[in-house]
Amino acid sequence: MLSESYHHILERMHAACEACGRDPQSVRLLLATKTVQPDVLRNVHALGARLFGENRVQEALPKWEALGDLDVEWHFIGHLQTNKVRDALSFATCIQSVDRPSLITALQQEASKRNITVNVMVEVNTSGEASKAGCDPSDVGSILAALSLAPNLCVVGFMTIGANTDDEATVRACFALLRTLRDTAIASGSAPATAVELSMGMSGDLEWAIAEGSTMVRVGSAVFGSRP
């Protein structure tokens, strides 16, 4: 069942890339591992999965420790409280949810203390929905300005969650906006030329995200089943 679900997602991603003339190698699969037990993650790793994303620091740490013998790249994809930064940087090589100056300050202080460089993405609320995290699109410039003063943080891209609707045009507009924000930031020099990642698209809308330029889709339930 796990094998079928995992390979079905890869097939969906491949088909979506082919449909819009993109190289399937240009989009990575991040497995959202919230509530998933370490033994299941070990099994999906055996199928080829190498990129895991966690929403909660306290849930991530025991999984990271339990899977310490595996070659896994861990990202943090949830709302990160500043008092959880130290623990987050114990396991995560990328923080995808940078959305405010106070978090940038906390990340820079901890990264500097550890003498490490941490990859980050700017999370943007492209749907305008109050339930969604992320900075307002109009604040992207100020977030990038703050990041430019944080030498231990490396901006690698941008992240968003599509609108909570089945309307394709509405959801794709969210993804298109993130792509435009990235392109504008790189062209203006406010983001480095290497900040090309677009982490967008989940189980229900990954095809639309890929059509709009996603380089990383975050999938949980379509592989692991509905969460308890």
C-alpha positions as CSV (number, residue, x, y, z in Angstrom):
1,M,0.0,0.0,0.0
2,L,2.8,2.4,1.0
3,S,4.8,1.5,-2.1
4,E,1.7,1.9,-4.4
5,S,0.9,5.3,-2.9
6,Y,4.5,6.5,-3.1
7,H,5.0,5.4,-6.7
8,H,1.6,6.8,-7.7
9,I,2.7,10.3,-6.5
10,L,5.9,10.0,-8.5
11,E,3.8,9.1,-11.5
12,R,1.5,12.1,-11.0
13,M,4.6,14.4,-10.7
14,H,6.1,12.9,-13.9
15,A,2.9,13.3,-15.8
16,A,2.4,16.8,-14.6
17,C,5.9,17.7,-15.8
18,E,5.4,16.1,-19.2
19,A,2.1,17.9,-19.6
20,C,3.7,21.4,-19.3
21,G,7.0,20.5,-21.0
22,R,9.2,20.4,-17.9
23,D,12.0,18.0,-17.0
24,P,10.7,15.6,-14.3
25,Q,14.0,16.0,-12.6
26,S,13.3,19.7,-12.0
27,V,10.7,18.9,-9.2
28,R,11.5,17.2,-6.0
29,L,9.1,15.4,-3.7
30,L,9.2,16.4,0.0
31,L,7.2,14.0,2.2
32,A,5.3,15.8,4.9
33,T,5.8,13.4,7.9
34,K,3.5,14.9,10.5
35,T,2.0,12.1,12.7
36,V,3.9,9.5,10.7
37,Q,5.8,7.0,12.8
38,P,9.6,6.3,12.3
39,D,9.1,2.7,11.1
40,V,6.9,3.9,8.3
41,L,9.4,6.6,7.3
42,R,12.1,3.9,7.3
43,N,10.0,1.9,4.9
44,V,9.4,4.8,2.5
45,H,13.1,5.6,2.7
46,A,13.8,2.1,1.4
47,L,11.5,3.0,-1.6
48,G,13.8,5.9,-2.4
49,A,12.4,8.9,-0.4
50,R,15.2,11.2,0.9
51,L,13.5,14.5,1.7
52,F,11.3,14.8,4.8
53,G,9.5,17.8,6.1
54,E,8.2,18.3,9.7
55,N,5.6,20.8,11.0
56,R,6.3,20.5,14.7
57,V,9.7,20.6,16.4
58,Q,8.8,18.4,19.3
59,E,7.5,15.7,17.0
60,A,10.5,15.9,14.6
61,L,13.3,15.5,17.1
62,P,12.6,11.9,18.2
63,K,12.1,10.9,14.5
64,W,15.3,12.5,13.5
65,E,17.1,10.6,16.3
66,A,15.4,7.3,15.4
67,L,16.4,7.6,11.7
68,G,19.9,9.0,12.4
69,D,21.5,6.1,10.5
70,L,19.7,7.1,7.2
71,D,20.7,9.6,4.6
72,V,17.7,11.9,5.0
73,E,17.4,15.7,4.3
74,W,15.1,17.3,6.9
75,H,13.2,20.5,6.3
76,F,11.0,22.4,8.7
77,I,7.8,23.4,7.0
78,G,5.5,24.6,9.9
79,H,5.1,27.8,11.8
80,L,8.3,28.2,13.8
81,Q,8.2,29.9,17.2
82,T,11.4,31.7,18.1
83,N,11.8,29.7,21.3
84,K,11.9,26.5,19.2
85,V,14.7,27.7,16.9
86,R,17.5,26.0,18.8
87,D,15.8,22.6,18.6
88,A,14.8,23.2,15.0
89,L,18.3,23.8,13.9
90,S,19.4,20.5,15.5
91,F,17.7,18.5,12.7
92,A,16.6,20.8,9.9
93,T,19.0,21.9,7.1
94,C,16.3,24.2,5.7
95,I,13.6,26.3,7.3
96,Q,10.9,26.9,4.7
97,S,8.7,29.0,6.9
98,V,10.6,32.3,7.4
99,D,7.9,35.0,7.6
100,R,8.9,37.7,10.1
101,P,12.0,39.7,11.3
102,S,11.9,38.3,14.8
103,L,12.4,34.8,13.5
104,I,15.2,35.9,11.2
105,T,17.0,37.4,14.2
106,A,16.6,34.2,16.3
107,L,17.7,32.0,13.4
108,Q,20.8,34.1,12.8
109,Q,21.8,34.2,16.4
110,E,21.6,30.4,16.8
111,A,23.2,29.7,13.4
112,S,26.1,32.1,14.3
113,K,26.5,30.4,17.7
114,R,26.8,27.0,16.0
115,N,29.0,28.4,13.2
116,I,26.7,26.9,10.5
117,T,24.9,28.2,7.4
118,V,21.2,27.4,7.3
119,N,19.1,27.4,4.1
120,V,15.8,29.3,4.4
121,M,12.8,30.0,2.3
122,V,10.5,33.0,2.6
123,E,6.9,31.8,3.3
124,V,4.3,34.0,1.6
125,N,0.6,34.0,2.2
126,T,-0.4,34.3,-1.4
127,S,-4.1,33.4,-0.9
128,G,-4.9,36.1,1.7
129,E,-6.6,33.5,3.8
130,A,-6.4,34.4,7.5
131,S,-5.9,30.7,8.4
132,K,-2.7,30.6,6.4
133,A,0.8,31.4,7.7
134,G,3.3,33.5,5.8
135,C,4.1,37.1,5.3
136,D,2.0,39.4,3.1
137,P,3.2,39.6,-0.5
138,S,3.9,43.3,0.1
139,D,6.3,42.4,2.9
140,V,8.6,40.2,0.9
141,G,11.0,43.0,0.2
142,S,11.4,43.9,3.9
143,I,11.9,40.2,4.8
144,L,14.5,39.8,2.1
145,A,16.2,43.0,3.4
146,A,16.4,41.5,6.9
147,L,17.8,38.3,5.5
148,S,20.5,40.1,3.6
149,L,21.8,41.3,7.0
150,A,21.9,37.7,8.4
151,P,25.2,36.2,7.1
152,N,24.5,32.7,8.4
153,L,21.2,32.4,6.6
154,C,21.1,31.5,2.9
155,V,17.9,32.3,0.9
156,V,17.3,29.4,-1.4
157,G,13.7,30.2,-2.4
158,F,10.1,30.8,-1.5
159,M,7.2,28.7,-0.1
160,T,3.4,29.0,-0.1
161,I,0.2,27.1,0.4
162,G,-2.5,27.4,-2.3
163,A,-6.0,28.7,-1.6
164,N,-8.4,26.3,0.1
165,T,-10.6,25.8,-2.9
166,D,-11.1,23.4,-5.8
167,D,-11.2,26.3,-8.3
168,E,-8.1,25.8,-10.5
169,A,-7.8,29.4,-11.5
170,T,-7.8,30.6,-7.9
171,V,-5.2,28.1,-6.7
172,R,-3.0,28.6,-9.7
173,A,-3.1,32.4,-9.2
174,C,-1.5,31.8,-5.7
175,F,1.3,29.8,-7.3
176,A,1.8,32.2,-10.1
177,L,2.1,35.1,-7.6
178,L,4.9,33.3,-5.7
179,R,6.7,32.7,-9.0
180,T,6.4,36.3,-9.9
181,L,7.6,37.4,-6.4
182,R,10.7,35.1,-6.8
183,D,11.5,36.3,-10.3
184,T,11.1,40.0,-9.3
185,A,13.3,39.5,-6.2
186,I,16.1,37.9,-8.2
187,A,15.9,40.4,-11.0
188,S,16.1,43.3,-8.6
189,G,18.9,41.8,-6.6
190,S,17.0,41.7,-3.4
191,A,17.3,37.9,-3.5
192,P,20.4,36.0,-4.6
193,A,20.3,34.5,-8.1
194,T,20.4,31.0,-6.5
195,A,17.1,31.6,-4.6
196,V,15.2,29.6,-7.3
197,E,13.2,27.1,-5.2
198,L,9.5,27.3,-5.2
199,S,8.0,25.0,-2.6
200,M,4.4,24.8,-3.5
201,G,1.8,22.2,-4.2
202,M,0.4,19.5,-2.0
203,S,-1.5,16.2,-2.4
204,G,-4.6,17.9,-3.9
205,D,-3.0,20.5,-6.2
206,L,0.5,19.4,-7.1
207,E,-0.3,19.3,-10.8
208,W,-1.4,23.0,-10.8
209,A,1.7,23.9,-8.8
210,I,4.0,22.1,-11.2
211,A,2.4,23.9,-14.2
212,E,3.1,27.2,-12.4
213,G,6.8,26.4,-11.8
214,S,7.0,24.5,-8.5
215,T,10.4,22.9,-7.8
216,M,9.3,21.1,-4.7
217,V,5.9,19.6,-3.8
218,R,5.0,18.7,-0.2
219,V,2.9,15.6,0.0
220,G,1.7,13.8,3.1
221,S,-1.8,12.2,3.1
222,A,-1.6,11.0,-0.5
223,V,1.3,8.8,0.5
224,F,0.7,8.0,4.1
225,G,-3.1,8.1,4.2
226,S,-5.3,10.6,6.1
227,R,-4.0,11.8,9.4
228,P,-5.6,10.6,12.7
